């Protein structure tokens, strides 16, 4: 399994957070449809009552409607989650950039989070110019190329332009392993401020050209961090393509005018999702399908899966919940995730919840993973013990089928 590791290996699925994305289709059904044979819908699966399930101490009733953020800080995070649907993933720039890299995704609720992505001076420059929020996505083609693409929002175009200049200058002034970066142009983008330096990863003898670029676009700043064994020209060409690809996409985003009024749960799905508790690195959020691709282990396959199953929302909390078109689609998502996990050599089958139809559990190197359909929803649970994973799965099942 290729998963983000935000909470160690336990972050396996809940950290991409939102899940173990995977490809796959119901091949028998697809064949019947393509042959023109009439396909009858499978009979609805019976709903298992809460009395038959061990839910531990987890809640089994939805939270009240979550309403709006109520304050700018929380609103900035929620708005950044909404922005994810309009941030280009590296695989959209180069389709080989699929494997997880760094943290794979970053909700930039404050400028301080940028310290995870580069020198502290970059975060300081962003803060100085009033950065509001942003979102970043990172992937790699192992041992060849890696890319992080980030979009940061500022109060207005003038602030964004000043921030791009200041952040670029801060990056260029920061020596890396004793080497001071040199200024480099981004083809076709004179507005971009970029610098490059050589970098040899630990344990490797292959030198990677590293480019960090900042380009203002309206009230946004695009940042790319790219490393390539094919040299500076390859890295700058990828940065240019990322800027070209990102610009028309972010132009479709409508940022929140009032951060205190950002809806926290526009679909109502998050209120029916087991909430992550204090101390967990998971964030409670809900994403549109395109935004949820950033959390998948194979975002390209997941994009196809989401389209085929009519997935409309993905909620992330202590569990991950996928809202699909119907029961058959939820089973398709479940089977796709099961296939992905079971095909990994380090995953061992574990006892699932006996009374729940079509559920599957696995022991991972440092965690237990379970997946099950519940009506039109597919559920993922990840925990340090099998009992906990099964209790989460069961409680989430009850939340979705009795509410």
C-alpha positions in Angstrom: 0.0 0.0 0.0 1.2 3.5 -0.8 -0.2 5.7 1.9 0.7 9.1 3.5 2.3 8.7 6.8 1.0 11.6 8.8 0.7 9.6 11.9 3.5 7.2 11.3 2.5 4.0 9.5 -0.8 4.2 11.4 -1.5 7.1 9.0 -1.8 4.4 6.3 -5.2 5.1 5.1 -6.5 7.7 7.4 -3.8 9.7 6.2 -4.0 10.0 3.0 -6.2 10.9 5.3 -9.1 10.3 3.4 -8.2 7.1 2.4 -6.9 4.3 0.5 -7.9 5.3 -3.0 -7.7 2.8 -5.6 -8.8 1.9 -9.1 -10.9 -1.0 -10.1 -14.3 -1.7 -11.5 -17.0 -4.3 -11.1 -15.8 -6.2 -14.2 -18.8 -8.5 -14.5 -21.3 -5.7 -14.4 -19.3 -3.7 -16.9 -19.2 -6.6 -19.3 -22.9 -7.1 -19.0 -23.5 -3.4 -19.7 -21.2 -3.3 -22.6 -22.8 -6.4 -24.2 -26.2 -4.7 -24.1 -27.6 -7.3 -21.7 -30.1 -5.9 -19.2 -28.7 -5.7 -15.8 -30.9 -6.0 -12.8 -30.0 -4.2 -9.6 -28.9 -6.5 -6.7 -31.4 -6.7 -3.9 -30.7 -4.2 -1.1 -28.5 -5.6 1.7 -30.3 -5.9 5.0 -29.5 -3.2 7.5 -27.8 -4.6 10.6 -29.2 -3.3 13.9 -27.0 -1.5 16.4 -27.8 -4.2 19.0 -25.8 -6.7 16.9 -22.7 -4.6 16.8 -19.9 -3.8 19.2 -19.4 0.0 18.9 -17.3 0.5 22.0 -17.6 4.0 23.3 -18.0 5.6 19.9 -21.0 7.8 19.2 -23.8 6.3 17.1 -25.9 9.4 16.6 -25.0 12.3 14.2 -23.9 15.5 15.6 -26.2 18.5 15.2 -25.7 20.5 12.0 -22.3 22.0 12.1 -23.3 25.4 10.7 -20.6 28.0 9.9 -17.1 28.4 11.2 -18.0 31.3 13.6 -14.4 32.7 13.5 -11.8 33.5 10.9 -9.3 31.0 12.1 -11.6 28.0 11.6 -13.0 29.5 8.5 -9.6 29.8 6.9 -9.1 26.1 7.4 -12.5 25.2 6.0 -12.1 27.5 3.1 -8.7 25.9 2.4 -10.4 22.5 2.3 -12.9 23.8 -0.2 -9.9 25.2 -2.2 -8.5 21.7 -2.5 -11.0 21.0 -5.3 -9.3 23.7 -7.4 -5.7 22.9 -6.7 -3.8 20.9 -9.4 -2.3 17.7 -8.4 1.3 16.9 -9.7 -0.1 13.9 -11.6 -2.0 16.5 -13.7 1.3 18.1 -14.7 3.2 14.8 -15.3 1.2 11.6 -15.1 4.2 9.7 -13.7 3.9 11.7 -10.5 1.7 9.4 -8.6 3.6 8.0 -5.5 3.2 9.8 -2.2 5.8 12.4 -1.4 6.5 14.3 1.8 3.1 14.6 3.5 1.3 14.3 0.2 -1.2 17.1 1.1 -1.2 20.2 3.3 -4.1 22.2 4.4 -2.6 25.7 4.8 -4.8 27.2 7.4 -2.1 29.6 8.5 1.2 30.8 7.0 3.0 28.9 9.8 2.2 25.6 8.1 4.6 26.7 5.3 7.4 25.9 7.7 6.8 22.3 6.8 7.4 23.0 3.2 10.5 25.2 3.2 12.7 27.6 5.1 11.0 29.5 8.0 11.8 32.8 6.1 9.3 31.8 3.4 6.5 31.4 6.0 7.6 34.8 7.6 7.3 36.5 4.2 3.9 35.0 3.5 2.7 36.1 7.0 4.1 39.6 6.5 2.0 40.1 3.3 -1.2 38.8 4.8 -1.5 35.2 3.6 -5.0 34.0 4.3 -4.9 30.3 3.6 -4.0 27.7 0.9 -3.6 24.1 -0.1 -0.6 22.0 -1.3 -0.3 18.7 -3.0 2.9 16.6 -3.5 3.7 13.5 -5.4 6.8 11.8 -7.0 8.1 9.4 -9.6 10.5 7.6 -7.2 14.2 8.3 -7.7 13.4 10.5 -10.7 11.2 13.5 -10.1 9.1 15.0 -7.3 6.8 17.9 -7.2 4.9 19.9 -4.7 2.3 22.4 -6.1 0.8 24.9 -3.7 -1.8 27.7 -4.0 -1.8 30.4 -1.4 -4.4 33.1 -1.1 -3.7 36.8 -0.2 -5.9 39.8 0.4 -5.5 41.2 -3.1 -3.3 41.0 -6.2 -0.9 43.6 -5.0 -0.3 41.7 -1.8 0.1 38.5 -3.8 2.7 40.1 -6.1 4.7 41.5 -3.2 4.5 38.1 -1.4 5.8 36.2 -4.4 8.7 38.5 -4.7 9.5 38.4 -1.0 9.1 34.6 -0.7 11.3 34.1 -3.8 14.0 36.3 -2.3 13.8 34.4 1.0 14.2 31.1 -0.8 17.1 32.3 -2.9 18.9 33.6 0.2 18.7 30.3 2.2 21.8 28.1 1.7 21.1 24.4 1.4 23.8 22.0 2.5 26.3 24.8 2.2 25.1 25.8 -1.3 23.5 29.2 -2.0 20.7 28.9 -4.6 21.0 30.7 -7.8 18.2 32.6 -9.6 16.7 30.8 -12.5 14.0 31.8 -15.0 10.7 29.9 -15.5 10.0 29.6 -19.3 7.1 31.8 -20.3 6.6 33.2 -16.9 8.6 36.4 -16.2 6.4 37.0 -13.2 7.8 33.9 -11.5 10.6 34.3 -8.9 12.6 31.1 -8.8 15.9 29.7 -7.6 17.8 26.4 -8.0 20.4 24.3 -6.2 21.7 20.8 -6.5 20.6 18.2 -3.9 21.7 14.6 -3.4 19.2 12.6 -1.3 20.5 10.7 1.7 21.7 7.2 0.6 21.7 8.1 -3.1 24.5 9.1 -5.5 22.1 10.7 -8.0 22.1 14.5 -7.9 18.7 16.2 -8.3 18.3 19.7 -9.6 16.0 21.5 -7.2 13.8 24.4 -8.2 11.5 26.4 -5.9 9.3 28.9 -7.8 6.8 31.6 -6.7 4.4 33.2 -9.2 1.6 35.6 -8.4 -1.8 35.1 -10.2 -4.4 37.6 -9.1 -4.8 37.3 -5.3 -3.0 33.9 -5.3 0.6 32.8 -5.2 1.6 29.5 -6.9 4.5 27.7 -5.3 6.3 24.8 -6.9 9.0 22.8 -5.3 10.5 20.4 -7.9 13.4 18.0 -7.8 14.5 16.1 -11.0 17.5 13.9 -11.9 17.1 15.2 -15.4 18.5 18.7 -14.6 17.4 22.2 -14.1 15.7 22.6 -17.5 13.4 19.7 -16.8 12.5 21.1 -13.4 11.8 24.6 -14.7 9.7 23.2 -17.6 7.6 21.3 -15.0 7.2 24.5 -13.0 6.0 26.4 -16.1 3.5 23.6 -17.0 2.2 23.6 -13.4 1.6 27.4 -13.5 -0.1 27.1 -16.9 -2.3 24.2 -15.7 -3.1 25.8 -12.3 -4.2 29.3 -13.4 -7.5 28.4 -15.2 -8.4 26.0 -12.5 -8.0 28.3 -9.5 -9.9 31.0 -11.5 -13.0 28.8 -11.0 -12.8 28.9 -7.2 -14.9 31.4 -5.3 -13.1 32.1 -2.0 -14.9 33.0 1.1 -15.7 36.7 1.5 -16.3 36.3 5.2 -14.2 33.6 6.9 -16.5 33.6 9.9 -19.4 32.5 7.7 -17.7 29.5 5.9 -20.0 26.4 6.0 -18.2 23.6 7.8 -20.4 20.8 6.4 -22.2 21.9 3.3 -23.2 18.3 2.5 -24.3 17.3 6.0 -22.0 14.2 5.7 -19.4 15.4 8.2 -22.0 15.5 11.0 -22.6 11.8 10.3 -18.9 10.9 10.3 -17.0 9.8 13.5 -15.1 12.9 14.5 -11.3 12.8 14.9 -10.5 13.6 18.5 -7.9 15.8 20.1 -4.4 14.3 19.7 -5.1 12.7 16.3 -3.4 14.3 13.4 -6.5 13.8 11.3 -8.6 16.8 10.4 -12.4 16.8 10.4 -13.3 18.0 6.9 -15.4 17.2 3.9 -14.2 17.3 0.3 -15.6 17.3 -3.2 -14.4 14.4 -5.3 -11.6 16.3 -7.1 -10.3 17.6 -3.8 -10.4 14.2 -2.3 -8.0 12.9 -5.0 -5.2 14.6 -3.2 -5.6 12.0 -0.4 -5.7 8.9 -2.5 -2.8 6.5 -2.9 -3.5 6.5 -6.7 -5.3 9.7 -7.5 -5.7 8.9 -11.2 -7.4 5.6 -10.5 -9.5 7.2 -7.8 -10.7 9.9 -10.2 -12.1 7.2 -12.4 -13.5 5.3 -9.5 -15.3 8.4 -8.2 -16.7 9.1 -11.6 -17.9 5.6 -12.2 -19.6 5.4 -8.8 -21.1 8.9 -8.7 -19.2 9.8 -5.6 -20.2 13.3 -4.6 -18.5 13.9 -1.2 -15.7 12.4 1.0 -15.7 13.1 4.7 -12.6 12.7 6.8 -12.7 12.3 10.6 -11.7 9.3 12.7 -13.1 7.3 9.8 -13.4 8.1 6.1 -16.9 8.1 4.5 -17.5 8.1 0.7 -21.0 9.2 -0.4 -21.8 7.4 -3.7 -24.7 7.1 -6.1 -26.3 4.0 -4.7 -25.7 0.7 -2.9 -24.0 -0.9 -5.8 -21.6 2.0 -6.2 -20.7 1.9 -2.5 -19.9 -1.8 -2.9 -17.8 -1.0 -6.0 -15.7 1.5 -3.9 -15.4 -1.1 -1.1 -14.2 -3.8 -3.5 -11.7 -1.4 -5.1 -10.2 -0.5 -1.8 -10.2 -4.1 -0.7 -8.4 -5.1 -3.9 -5.8 -2.5 -3.4 -5.0 -3.4 0.2 -5.1 -7.1 -0.3 -2.7 -6.9 -3.2 0.0 -5.4 -1.0 2.4 -8.0 0.3 2.6 -6.5 3.8 -1.1 -6.7 4.4 -2.5 -9.8 6.1 -6.2 -10.7 6.3 -7.8 -10.2 9.7 -11.1 -11.1 11.1 -13.8 -8.6 10.2 -17.1 -7.8 11.8 -19.0 -11.1 11.3 -22.5 -9.7 11.0 -21.6 -6.9 8.5 -22.0 -8.0 4.9 -19.0 -7.4 2.5 -16.6 -6.0 5.2 -12.9 -6.7 5.0 -10.1 -6.1 7.6 -6.4 -6.4 7.3 -3.4 -6.2 9.5 -0.9 -3.7 8.3 2.7 -3.3 9.6 1.6 -1.0 12.4 -2.2 -0.7 12.2 -5.4 -2.5 11.3 -7.5 -1.4 8.3 -11.2 -2.2 7.7 -13.6 -1.3 4.9 -17.4 -1.9 4.5 -20.4 -0.6 2.5 -23.3 1.0 4.3 -26.2 1.8 2.0 -24.9 4.3 -0.5 -21.8 4.9 1.6 -18.4 3.2 1.8 -16.5 3.4 5.1 -12.9 3.1 6.0 -11.5 2.7 9.5 -7.9 2.5 10.7 -6.7 1.9 14.2 -3.8 0.6 16.2 -5.8 -2.5 17.3 -8.2 -4.8 15.4 -10.9 -4.4 18.1 -10.7 -0.6 17.8 -10.8 -0.7 14.0 -13.9 -2.9 14.1 -15.6 -0.8 16.7 -15.0 2.3 14.6 -16.3 0.5 11.5 -19.4 -0.6 13.4 -20.2 2.8 15.0 -19.8 4.5 11.6 -22.1 1.9 10.0 -24.8 2.7 12.6 -24.3 6.4 12.2 -25.0 6.1 8.5 -27.8 3.5 8.4 -30.0 4.6 11.4 -29.8 8.4 11.0 
